[in-house]
Amino acid sequence: MQQKQDFSLQGRVVAVAADRRHHFSKPARDRIVLVEGHGIECDAHAGPFVRLRYMARRRPRLPNLRQVHLIPCELFPTLLRAGFEVGAGDLGENITTAGLDLERLPLGTLIEIGPTAVVALTGLRTPCVLIDRFQAGRKRHVLLSAETGPAFKSGVLGVVRAGGPVAAGDSARVRLPSSSFRPLPAL
């Protein structure tokens, strides 16, 4: 069933981040490079197979649907009002966007970022216990009722369909899938 499109199809990149090691937060960078079918160059979550440590130990040959983590900067003021100061990269995201309601986009949406990069959305980022270890009590502020929209407000995950450089200030354009609307699953 096709749902009404009540989200923006044009946004921009606010910040980019990457980390070679598995840390919860990622340091900001001037630019990152997306590599087709691989992820972010020099990032711990890059690769064709799952890199999430918990899953990689149990099923190391699963395809990596978490090559890129995007989060809307519009989440930050909401968390600040709840007493949590969060900035770009703090929640482990690679790309912080503005103007896109990422969690409401359908499965298979393509996001064209910068001059050549394309990310295909694969799911909602599931908030884990590490969020509370980062800032105690914050997890409950990114869990929402499924009746009001997506189950989580902690960004989306995707795979790189076309590579290229991405930097703050780049455009982020949404291309919706031609198939019927399917919400992003939790990953």
C-alpha positions in Angstrom: 0.0 0.0 0.0 1.4 3.4 -1.0 1.6 5.9 1.8 1.4 9.7 1.5 4.7 11.3 1.1 5.0 13.7 4.0 8.8 14.0 4.0 11.3 16.2 2.3 13.2 14.8 -0.7 16.0 17.4 -0.5 18.4 17.9 2.4 22.1 18.4 3.1 25.0 16.9 4.9 25.8 18.6 8.2 28.8 16.5 9.3 30.7 13.3 8.5 32.5 10.9 10.8 34.5 7.6 10.7 36.6 5.5 13.0 38.9 2.6 12.2 38.1 1.1 15.6 34.9 -0.1 17.2 34.0 2.8 19.5 30.5 4.0 20.2 31.2 7.6 19.0 33.1 8.5 15.8 35.3 11.5 15.4 34.3 14.1 12.9 36.2 14.3 9.6 36.6 16.9 6.9 35.4 14.3 4.4 34.8 10.6 4.1 34.9 8.4 1.1 32.1 5.9 0.3 33.2 2.7 -1.5 30.6 0.8 -3.5 29.6 -2.5 -1.8 32.0 -1.9 1.0 31.0 1.2 3.1 33.1 4.1 4.5 36.8 3.9 3.7 38.8 3.5 7.0 35.7 2.8 9.1 35.3 -0.2 11.4 31.9 -1.1 10.0 33.1 -1.3 6.3 33.1 -4.5 4.4 30.8 -6.8 2.5 30.0 -9.0 5.5 28.5 -8.0 8.9 30.9 -6.1 11.1 28.8 -5.5 14.1 30.9 -7.4 16.7 28.0 -9.3 18.3 26.6 -10.5 15.0 30.0 -11.1 13.4 31.0 -13.6 16.1 27.8 -15.6 15.5 27.2 -15.3 11.8 30.3 -13.8 10.1 29.1 -14.4 6.5 25.8 -12.4 6.8 25.7 -9.5 4.3 26.6 -6.2 5.8 23.4 -4.1 5.8 25.1 -1.6 8.1 27.8 -0.1 5.9 26.7 3.5 6.5 24.8 5.0 9.5 22.9 8.3 8.8 21.2 10.3 11.5 19.1 13.6 11.2 20.6 16.5 13.2 17.0 17.4 14.0 17.2 14.7 16.7 19.8 16.6 18.7 17.6 19.5 20.0 15.0 16.9 21.1 17.6 15.1 23.1 19.0 18.4 24.5 15.5 19.3 25.8 15.6 16.0 27.6 19.0 16.9 29.2 21.3 15.1 26.8 23.9 17.1 24.8 24.7 15.2 21.6 26.7 16.3 18.6 27.6 14.9 15.2 29.3 11.6 15.4 28.4 11.1 19.1 25.8 8.4 18.3 28.2 6.5 16.0 26.8 7.9 12.8 28.9 8.4 9.6 26.7 11.0 8.1 24.6 13.7 9.9 21.9 15.2 7.7 19.5 18.1 7.9 16.1 18.4 6.2 15.5 14.7 5.7 13.0 12.7 7.8 15.2 9.6 7.5 13.3 7.2 9.7 10.1 7.7 7.8 11.6 6.9 4.3 10.7 3.5 2.8 12.9 0.5 2.5 15.0 0.7 -0.7 15.1 4.5 -0.8 18.3 5.7 -2.5 20.0 8.8 -1.1 22.3 10.6 -3.5 25.0 12.3 -1.4 27.5 14.8 -2.7 28.7 14.6 -6.3 28.5 10.8 -6.9 27.8 8.7 -3.8 24.5 6.7 -3.4 23.3 4.9 -0.3 20.4 2.4 -0.4 18.5 2.4 2.9 18.3 -1.1 4.5 16.8 -0.4 7.9 16.3 1.6 11.1 19.2 1.6 13.5 18.1 -0.3 16.6 19.2 1.5 19.8 21.2 -0.8 22.0 22.4 -0.8 25.6 25.5 1.1 24.6 23.4 4.3 24.2 22.7 4.2 27.9 26.4 3.5 28.6 27.2 6.6 26.6 24.7 8.7 28.5 22.6 7.0 31.2 18.8 7.2 30.5 19.1 8.3 26.9 17.8 5.1 25.3 14.2 5.7 26.3 14.3 9.1 24.5 15.0 7.4 21.1 12.3 4.8 21.5 9.0 5.9 20.2 5.5 4.4 20.0 5.1 2.6 16.6 1.7 4.3 16.5 3.3 7.7 16.0 5.8 6.8 13.4 9.0 4.7 13.3 9.8 2.6 16.4 13.2 4.3 16.9 14.7 7.7 16.3 18.4 6.9 16.2 19.0 7.0 12.5 19.0 4.7 9.5 21.4 2.2 8.0 22.3 1.5 4.4 24.7 0.0 1.9 26.8 1.9 -0.6 25.5 1.6 -4.2 27.9 4.1 -5.7 31.0 5.5 -4.2 32.5 8.9 -3.9 33.6 11.6 -1.4 31.1 13.2 1.1 31.7 16.3 3.1 29.7 18.7 5.3 27.7 21.1 3.0 27.1 18.4 0.3 23.5 17.9 -0.9 21.5 14.8 0.1 18.7 14.0 -2.4 16.1 11.2 -1.9 15.1 8.9 -4.7 12.1 6.9 -3.6 11.7 3.2 -4.7 9.2 2.6 -7.5 7.6 -0.3 -5.6 4.9 0.1 -2.9 5.9 1.7 0.4 7.5 -0.7 2.9 8.7 0.7 6.2 12.3 0.3 7.2 12.8 -2.8 9.4 14.8 -2.7 12.6 18.4 -3.8 12.2 
